[in-house]
Amino acid sequence: MQAVGDQGVDRGAAPTARKDNAILTAQELLAGSLLTHEVAVPASVLRPGADAGEVSTGRVRLRPLKVATLALISKASREDPSLVPLLMIKESLAEPTLALEQIRQMHAGLVHFLVAAINRISGLDSGEGAARSASSSAIGEAHVQLARHFGWTPAQVAELTPGQVAVYLAGIERLLALDAERRPPR
């Protein structure tokens, strides 16, 4: 069995016009993981607290994280979860290349900025848009209703089976209907 990186993706192939909703090819699915992205690092992130004129904005070159890389990072950081962001930067940073010890010397704000950029280019963005779309989905709305009505944490709601979710949601609807019947008309 070949590794994903060895599956003969033509890195130099020109993109061809394709129809919307067409089935993607293996090459199209794998092409995104081969790209590098230049990310501008603002002066305020590079040297927080410095005068604006003292520090210039710089750039780094990042590559998206692959599933295999994330699995290795997860395995390597089992004993020390604080290694996750550092290993993410180590694996994603194409230019300049840094050793893990050098990455450990970065200030927390720069690490936070780089991890957010890595998540974004790897399709793992958890920004406001992602949260808004998740909460507006059917399952997201169910989670919000259950958390609001019963005071459950997101972790508690996530542990429920689909059958339990259905039962509790039906119970909430019945309770709301009973409350509406009991209220005097205005």
Secondary structure, DSSP 8 states (H G I E B T S, - for coil): ---GGGS---TT-------TT----HHHHHHGGG--EEEEE-HHHHSTTS-TTTS--EEEEE----HHHHHHHHHHTSS-TTHHHHHHHHHHEEES---HHHHHTS-HHHHHHHHHHHHHHTT---SHHHHHHHHHSHHHHHHHHHHHHH---HHHHHTS-HHHHHHHHHHHHHHHHHHHHHS---
